[in-house]
Amino acid sequence: MNPSVPGTAVPTFSSLGLSVPLERALARQEITAPTPIQIAVLPPALKGRNVLGRAKTGSGKTLSFGLPVLARLAEGKRQPKSPRAIILVPTRELATQVHRALSPLAEPLHLRLMTVLGGMPINRQAQRLREGVDVVIATPGRLGDLVQRGDCRLDQVEITVLDEADHLCDLGFFKPVDALLAATPRAAQRLLLSATLDGDVNRLVKRHLPEHVLHEIESSKDLEGPMDHHLIVAERTNKFQTAHRLLEQNPRTIVFARTRRGASRLARQLTTGGIDAVDLHGDLNQSRRERNLARFSKGDAAVIVATDIAARGIHVDDVKLVMHYDAPAEHKAYTHRSGRTARAGEAGTVITLTTPEDLREVVALQRKAGVAARQHRADRLPATLTASTLAESGEIVAVQPSSGGGQGRSSGGGSQGQNRNRNRSRSGGQGGGQPRSQGGGQSRGQGGGRGRSQGSAAGSSSRGSSQGGRPSYR
């Protein structure tokens, strides 16, 4: 049954094996049709299989792992300090959004969910765990702290989820994630969702999902809209004025800066210049981060200025423009940032600002990302700066993705992702369940200590070593 083939039946949640109470809970949220990743993942996951899912953000991944978690825990009794499911995510914002998405579905099943995040009082979190919860949605650093303190036990975990596993590894969480998985029962079910399946993600799969079903869902036209990429070259002294002109005419924009200090400074400058802007980065406490994100989501702030660490934690509808005020350090970050627009089939625009001195480096970055960007000089921009006027000006610079590079999207001649749904069962007897690496190469890192979602430097990446010093949470 392939919904992408004309004339074939479109699966329903019930036909995929979901229970009636959960299907009704989805209907109350006006969710009636499963997405391709849900169609692929739900049947084996609901049967208790380990599942490895490759799909991009915005594809419906949250429900593809959230529904099996809730279905599995529908019957059973919670115990103090012993959650029955853990969902590990890379950022506090993503944890909050997963909690928000699953809470209305868990309520009719009388399941108790909680978030475990850095930047919040740890004693209060320990108290809630003592009272008993079914599902913990956590960043690895804080959950590891609670386990080491004896406030949380993982020996009763029935199902574990790694959401955005590639981003977890990029942020240096390989070691704590590895230790947390090792502390759960070997026979427990495991679901791993990621945009890429290479490097440290591959190592986690080998260690903890020796037998699994693999589903890969590439860019679906139903999920991704056309995305135009623009590169604006401005003198360093004119960069802010150029950004201000663009943002003044294009509200509801996500702007990315490379550093936390730079994000705060840019947000202040924009606000002083008459554009209501908020910032989002690791130096802010959790309540401030939630408040700023809520202001942008509700439309009270026209612009949010974020660092790379927040790139996958922002899931806001109707974002028409993403601006790279500072180009990221590598092409994967460019792809993750840009993916905040052109969601759910809507069109989006991505603008990168650069200086003449940095132009060559930024062009090389876009080449690795496989996008075709239209180049503009800041002093020759049209008076009215909209997606349509930008598309009619400047000069298209066609680039080809380099070997192993990322996959970009562009309606102006860039590479367009092809729909693929490849389902393969793998077991330890077939290469140990190792997934085929896709694109981007292995993540490289600084090694060493335990990563934390709060306070991480924007754009940093790390690869934990399996040799020596591995934390143990048993």
C-alpha positions as CSV (number, residue, x, y, z in Angstrom):
1,M,0.0,0.0,0.0
2,N,1.8,3.1,-1.3
3,P,0.0,6.4,-0.9
4,S,2.4,8.0,-3.4
5,V,1.1,5.8,-6.2
6,P,-2.2,7.1,-7.8
7,G,-5.1,4.8,-7.2
8,T,-3.8,3.1,-4.1
9,A,-5.6,3.3,-0.8
10,V,-4.3,5.8,1.8
11,P,-3.7,4.1,5.1
12,T,-5.5,5.3,8.2
13,F,-4.2,5.3,11.8
14,S,-6.5,2.4,12.6
15,S,-5.2,0.4,9.6
16,L,-1.7,0.9,10.9
17,G,-2.6,-0.7,14.2
18,L,-3.3,2.3,16.4
19,S,-5.9,1.8,19.2
20,V,-9.3,3.5,19.0
21,P,-8.7,5.7,22.1
22,L,-5.5,7.1,20.5
23,E,-7.2,7.5,17.1
24,R,-10.0,9.5,18.7
25,A,-7.5,11.6,20.6
26,L,-5.8,12.4,17.3
27,A,-9.1,13.3,15.7
28,R,-9.7,15.8,18.6
29,Q,-6.4,17.5,17.5
30,E,-7.7,17.5,13.9
31,I,-5.0,14.9,12.9
32,T,-6.7,12.4,10.7
33,A,-4.2,11.2,8.1
34,P,-0.7,9.8,8.8
35,T,2.4,11.2,7.1
36,P,4.8,8.9,5.2
37,I,7.2,8.5,8.1
38,Q,4.2,7.6,10.3
39,I,3.0,5.1,7.8
40,A,6.4,3.5,7.7
41,V,7.3,3.5,11.4
42,L,4.0,2.9,13.2
43,P,3.3,-0.8,12.2
44,P,6.6,-2.3,13.4
45,A,6.9,0.1,16.3
46,L,3.4,-0.8,17.6
47,K,4.4,-4.4,17.4
48,G,7.3,-3.8,19.7
49,R,10.1,-3.9,17.1
50,N,13.2,-1.7,17.3
51,V,12.9,0.9,14.6
52,L,15.5,3.2,12.9
53,G,13.8,6.0,11.1
54,R,15.5,8.5,8.8
55,A,13.4,11.6,8.0
56,K,13.8,15.3,8.1
57,T,12.3,17.7,10.6
58,G,8.7,18.6,9.8
59,S,7.9,15.1,8.5
60,G,5.7,14.1,11.4
61,K,8.5,12.3,13.4
62,T,7.1,13.3,16.8
63,L,4.0,11.2,16.4
64,S,5.8,8.4,14.7
65,F,7.6,7.7,17.9
66,G,5.2,9.3,20.4
67,L,2.2,7.2,19.4
68,P,4.0,3.8,20.0
69,V,5.3,5.1,23.3
70,L,1.8,6.0,24.5
71,A,0.2,2.8,23.1
72,R,2.8,0.6,24.8
73,L,2.2,2.3,28.2
74,A,-1.6,2.4,28.0
75,E,-1.7,-0.5,30.4
76,G,0.5,-0.8,33.4
77,K,1.3,1.0,36.7
78,R,3.8,3.7,37.3
79,Q,6.4,3.4,40.1
80,P,8.3,6.0,42.0
81,K,11.6,7.1,40.5
82,S,11.2,4.6,37.6
83,P,9.8,6.0,34.4
84,R,8.5,3.5,31.9
85,A,9.7,5.4,28.8
86,I,12.3,8.0,28.1
87,I,12.5,10.3,25.1
88,L,16.0,11.9,24.7
89,V,16.2,15.1,22.7
90,P,19.0,17.6,21.9
91,T,17.5,20.9,23.1
92,R,15.2,22.2,25.8
93,E,13.0,23.8,23.2
94,L,12.4,20.5,21.4
95,A,11.7,18.7,24.7
96,T,9.0,21.3,25.5
97,Q,7.5,20.9,22.0
98,V,7.4,17.1,22.2
99,H,5.7,17.4,25.6
100,R,3.2,19.8,24.2
101,A,2.4,17.5,21.2
102,L,2.0,14.3,23.3
103,S,0.2,15.7,26.4
104,P,-3.3,15.9,24.9
105,L,-2.9,12.3,23.5
106,A,-1.6,11.0,26.9
107,E,-4.4,12.6,28.9
108,P,-7.3,10.2,27.9
109,L,-4.9,7.2,28.7
110,H,-4.2,8.7,32.2
111,L,-0.5,8.7,31.5
112,R,1.8,11.2,33.2
113,L,4.5,13.0,31.2
114,M,7.2,15.3,32.4
115,T,10.2,17.2,31.0
116,V,13.6,16.9,32.5
117,L,15.7,19.9,31.4
118,G,18.8,21.8,32.5
119,G,18.2,25.3,33.7
120,M,15.3,24.2,35.9
121,P,15.4,23.3,39.7
122,I,16.7,19.8,39.9
123,N,15.1,19.1,43.3
124,R,11.7,19.9,42.0
125,Q,12.3,17.4,39.1
126,A,13.5,14.8,41.6
127,Q,10.3,15.3,43.6
128,R,8.1,14.7,40.6
129,L,10.0,11.5,39.8
130,R,9.4,10.3,43.3
131,E,5.7,10.8,42.8
132,G,5.9,8.6,39.7
133,V,5.8,9.4,36.0
134,D,5.2,7.3,32.9
135,V,7.2,9.2,30.3
136,V,10.3,11.4,30.8
137,I,11.2,13.7,27.9
138,A,14.7,14.8,28.6
139,T,18.0,16.4,27.5
140,P,20.8,13.8,28.3
141,G,22.8,16.0,30.7
142,R,20.1,16.6,33.2
143,L,18.7,13.1,33.1
144,G,22.2,11.8,33.7
145,D,22.5,14.0,36.7
146,L,19.3,12.7,38.2
147,V,20.3,9.1,37.5
148,Q,23.7,9.6,39.2
149,R,22.0,11.2,42.2
150,G,19.8,8.2,42.6
151,D,16.6,10.2,41.9
152,C,15.8,8.3,38.7
153,R,16.2,4.6,37.8
154,L,16.1,3.3,34.3
155,D,15.8,-0.5,35.0
156,Q,12.0,-0.4,34.4
157,V,12.2,1.5,31.1
158,E,10.1,-0.4,28.5
159,I,10.7,1.9,25.5
160,T,13.4,4.5,24.7
161,V,13.3,7.1,22.0
162,L,16.2,9.1,20.5
163,D,14.8,12.0,18.6
164,E,17.1,13.9,16.3
165,A,19.9,11.5,17.1
166,D,22.3,13.2,14.7
167,H,21.9,16.5,16.4
168,L,22.4,14.9,19.8
169,C,25.7,13.6,18.6
170,D,26.7,16.9,16.9
171,L,26.2,18.6,20.3
172,G,28.6,16.2,22.0
173,F,26.0,14.0,23.7
174,F,27.3,10.6,22.4
175,K,28.8,9.6,25.7
176,P,25.8,10.4,28.0
177,V,23.3,9.0,25.5
178,D,25.4,5.8,25.2
179,A,25.5,5.5,29.0
180,L,21.8,6.2,29.4
181,L,20.9,3.5,26.8
182,A,23.2,1.0,28.5
183,A,21.3,1.6,31.8
184,T,18.0,0.5,30.3
185,P,17.0,-3.1,30.0
186,R,18.6,-4.8,26.9
187,A,15.3,-6.2,25.9
188,A,13.5,-2.9,26.0
189,Q,12.2,-1.4,22.8
190,R,14.2,1.3,21.1
191,L,13.3,3.9,18.5
192,L,15.8,6.1,16.9
193,L,14.9,9.0,14.6
194,S,17.4,11.1,12.7
195,A,17.9,13.2,9.6
196,T,21.2,11.4,8.9
197,L,22.4,7.9,9.8
198,D,26.2,8.3,9.8
199,G,29.1,8.8,12.2
200,D,28.2,8.6,15.9
201,V,24.6,7.8,15.1
202,N,25.8,4.7,13.4
203,R,27.9,3.8,16.5
204,L,24.8,4.1,18.7
205,V,22.9,1.8,16.3
206,K,25.6,-0.8,16.4
207,R,25.7,-0.7,20.2
208,H,22.0,-0.5,21.1
209,L,19.9,-1.5,18.1
210,P,21.6,-4.7,16.8
211,E,18.2,-5.9,15.4
212,H,16.0,-3.3,13.9
213,V,13.7,-2.3,11.1
214,L,15.0,0.6,9.0
215,H,12.8,3.1,7.2
216,E,14.1,6.0,5.2
217,I,11.8,8.8,4.1
218,E,13.4,11.4,1.8
219,S,12.0,14.8,1.1
220,S,8.3,14.5,0.3
221,K,6.7,17.2,-1.9
222,D,3.7,17.0,0.5
223,L,6.0,18.1,3.4
224,E,8.5,20.4,1.7
225,G,7.6,23.5,-0.3
226,P,9.7,25.4,-2.8
227,M,12.7,27.1,-1.2
228,D,14.5,30.0,-2.8
229,H,18.1,30.8,-1.7
230,H,19.6,34.2,-1.9
231,L,23.1,35.4,-1.1
232,I,23.4,39.2,-0.4
233,V,26.9,40.7,-0.4
234,A,27.2,43.7,1.8
235,E,30.2,45.7,3.1
236,R,30.8,45.0,6.8
237,T,29.7,48.5,7.8
238,N,26.5,48.1,5.9
239,K,25.5,44.6,7.0
240,F,23.1,45.6,9.8
241,Q,21.4,48.2,7.7
242,T,20.8,45.6,5.0
243,A,19.4,43.2,7.5
244,H,17.2,45.9,9.0
245,R,15.7,46.7,5.5
246,L,14.9,43.1,4.9
247,L,13.3,42.4,8.3
248,E,11.4,45.7,8.2
249,Q,9.6,44.5,5.1
250,N,9.4,40.8,6.0
251,P,8.1,40.2,9.6
252,R,7.9,36.7,11.1
253,T,11.5,35.8,10.3
254,I,14.0,33.5,12.0
255,V,17.5,35.1,12.0
256,F,20.5,33.0,12.9
257,A,23.7,34.4,14.5
258,R,26.8,32.4,15.1
259,T,27.3,33.3,18.8
260,R,25.1,33.8,21.8
261,R,26.5,37.3,22.4
262,G,25.9,38.2,18.8
263,A,22.3,37.0,18.9
264,S,21.5,39.1,22.0
265,R,23.3,42.1,20.5
266,L,21.4,41.8,17.2
267,A,18.0,41.4,18.9
268,R,18.7,44.6,20.9
269,Q,19.8,46.5,17.8
270,L,16.7,45.5,15.9
271,T,14.4,46.4,18.7
272,T,16.1,49.8,19.1
273,G,15.6,50.2,15.3
274,G,11.8,49.7,15.6
275,I,11.6,45.9,14.9
276,D,10.3,43.9,17.8
277,A,12.9,41.1,18.2
278,V,13.6,38.5,20.8
279,D,16.7,36.2,21.2
280,L,17.0,32.5,21.8
281,H,20.2,30.8,22.9
282,G,21.9,28.9,25.7
283,D,22.8,31.9,27.9
284,L,19.1,32.5,28.7
285,N,17.4,30.6,31.5
286,Q,14.6,28.2,30.6
287,S,11.7,30.4,31.5
288,R,13.2,33.3,29.4
289,R,13.7,30.9,26.4
290,E,10.2,29.7,26.6
291,R,8.8,33.2,27.0
292,N,10.7,34.5,24.0
293,L,9.8,31.5,21.8
294,A,6.1,31.9,22.8
295,R,6.2,35.6,21.9
296,F,7.5,34.8,18.4
297,S,5.1,31.8,18.0
298,K,2.1,34.0,18.8
299,G,3.2,36.8,16.6
300,D,3.9,39.3,19.4
301,A,7.5,39.5,18.2
302,A,8.3,39.9,14.5
303,V,11.7,38.4,14.6
304,I,13.5,35.8,16.7
305,V,17.4,35.7,16.6
306,A,18.7,32.3,17.5
307,T,22.0,30.4,17.6
308,D,22.6,27.0,15.9
309,I,21.8,25.1,19.1
310,A,18.2,26.3,18.7
311,A,18.0,25.5,15.0
312,R,16.1,22.2,15.5
313,G,14.2,23.4,18.5
314,I,12.1,25.9,16.6
315,H,9.0,24.4,15.1
316,V,6.8,27.4,14.2
317,D,4.3,27.4,11.4
318,D,4.1,30.1,8.7
319,V,7.7,31.2,8.8
320,K,8.3,32.6,5.3
321,L,11.9,33.8,5.7
322,V,15.1,32.4,7.3
323,M,18.0,34.8,7.5
324,H,21.6,33.6,8.0
325,Y,22.9,36.9,9.5
326,D,26.1,35.0,10.2
327,A,26.8,32.1,7.9
328,P,27.1,28.8,9.8
329,A,30.4,26.9,10.2
330,E,29.4,23.9,8.1
331,H,26.8,22.8,5.5
332,K,24.7,20.6,7.8
333,A,24.0,23.6,10.0
334,Y,23.0,25.6,6.9
335,T,20.5,22.8,6.0
336,H,19.1,22.6,9.6
337,R,18.7,26.3,9.9
338,S,17.1,26.7,6.5
339,G,14.6,23.9,7.3
340,R,12.7,26.2,9.6
341,T,10.9,27.5,6.5
342,A,9.2,25.8,3.5
343,R,7.4,23.4,5.8
344,A,4.1,21.6,5.2
345,G,4.2,22.4,1.5
346,E,4.4,26.2,1.9
347,A,7.0,28.2,0.0
348,G,9.9,29.7,1.9
349,T,12.9,32.0,1.3
350,V,16.4,31.7,2.7
351,I,18.7,34.7,2.7
352,T,22.4,34.6,3.7
353,L,24.3,37.8,4.4
354,T,28.0,37.9,3.8
355,T,30.8,40.4,3.1
356,P,33.1,40.5,0.1
357,E,35.9,39.0,2.2
358,D,33.8,36.0,3.2
359,L,32.0,35.4,-0.1
360,R,34.2,32.6,-1.4
361,E,33.8,30.6,1.8
362,V,30.0,31.1,1.9
363,V,29.7,30.0,-1.8
364,A,31.7,26.8,-0.9
365,L,29.4,26.2,2.0
366,Q,26.3,26.4,-0.2
367,R,28.0,24.2,-2.8
368,K,28.3,21.5,-0.1
369,A,24.7,22.0,0.9
370,G,23.7,21.5,-2.8
371,V,21.7,24.7,-3.2
372,A,21.5,27.2,-6.0
373,A,21.6,30.7,-4.6
374,R,20.8,33.9,-6.4
375,Q,23.5,36.5,-5.7
376,H,22.8,40.2,-5.0
377,R,24.8,43.3,-4.2
378,A,23.4,45.1,-1.2
379,D,23.7,48.5,-2.9
380,R,21.7,47.2,-5.9
381,L,18.7,45.6,-4.1
382,P,15.2,46.6,-5.2
383,A,13.4,49.2,-3.1
384,T,10.7,46.7,-2.2
385,L,12.3,43.5,-0.7
386,T,9.9,40.6,-1.0
387,A,10.4,37.0,-2.1
388,S,9.1,37.8,-5.6
389,T,11.2,41.0,-6.1
390,L,14.3,39.2,-4.9
391,A,13.6,36.3,-7.3
392,E,13.5,38.8,-10.2
393,S,16.8,40.5,-9.4
394,G,20.4,39.4,-8.8
395,E,22.1,36.6,-10.6
396,I,21.6,32.9,-10.1
397,V,24.7,31.0,-9.3
398,A,24.2,27.3,-10.0
399,V,26.2,25.0,-7.7
400,Q,26.4,21.2,-7.6
401,P,26.5,19.3,-4.3
402,S,30.0,18.0,-3.6
403,S,30.6,14.4,-2.9
404,G,29.1,13.5,0.4
405,G,27.4,16.9,0.7
406,G,24.0,17.7,2.1
407,Q,20.8,17.9,0.1
408,G,19.4,21.4,-0.4
409,R,16.1,22.5,-1.9
410,S,15.6,25.4,-4.3
411,S,12.8,26.4,-6.6
412,G,15.3,28.3,-8.7
413,G,17.4,25.5,-10.0
414,G,18.7,23.8,-6.8
415,S,18.6,20.1,-6.2
416,Q,15.2,18.8,-5.3
417,G,14.9,15.9,-2.9
418,Q,13.3,12.8,-4.4
419,N,10.6,10.9,-2.6
420,R,12.0,7.6,-1.4
421,N,10.6,5.2,1.1
422,R,12.9,2.3,1.5
423,N,12.0,-0.3,4.1
424,R,14.6,-2.9,5.1
425,S,14.7,-5.3,8.0
426,R,18.2,-5.7,9.5
427,S,19.5,-8.0,12.2
428,G,22.7,-8.7,13.9
429,G,23.3,-11.5,11.4
430,Q,23.4,-9.0,8.6
431,G,26.2,-6.7,9.4
432,G,25.1,-6.0,12.9
433,G,22.2,-3.8,11.8
434,Q,24.5,-1.1,10.5
435,P,22.6,1.4,8.5
436,R,23.9,2.7,5.2
437,S,25.5,6.1,5.6
438,Q,23.7,9.0,3.9
439,G,25.5,12.1,2.6
440,G,27.3,14.4,5.0
441,G,30.2,12.2,6.3
442,Q,31.1,11.7,9.9
443,S,30.6,14.3,12.5
444,R,33.8,15.5,13.9
445,G,34.4,16.8,17.3
446,Q,36.4,18.1,20.2
447,G,36.0,14.9,22.2
448,G,36.1,14.9,25.9
449,G,33.4,15.9,28.4
450,R,29.8,15.4,28.6
451,G,27.7,17.7,26.4
452,R,24.9,19.8,27.7
453,S,22.1,21.5,25.8
454,Q,22.4,24.7,27.8
455,G,25.4,27.0,27.3
456,S,26.8,25.0,24.4
457,A,28.7,27.1,21.9
458,A,26.7,27.7,18.7
459,G,27.6,25.5,15.9
460,S,30.0,23.3,17.8
461,S,30.2,19.6,17.2
462,S,31.7,16.8,19.2
463,R,32.3,13.1,18.9
464,G,32.6,11.2,22.2
465,S,35.2,8.5,22.4
466,S,34.3,4.9,23.3
467,Q,37.7,4.5,24.9
468,G,37.9,5.1,28.6
469,G,36.0,7.5,30.8
470,R,32.6,6.5,29.6
471,P,29.9,7.5,32.1
472,S,27.9,4.7,33.5
473,Y,24.4,5.1,34.9
474,R,23.7,1.6,36.0
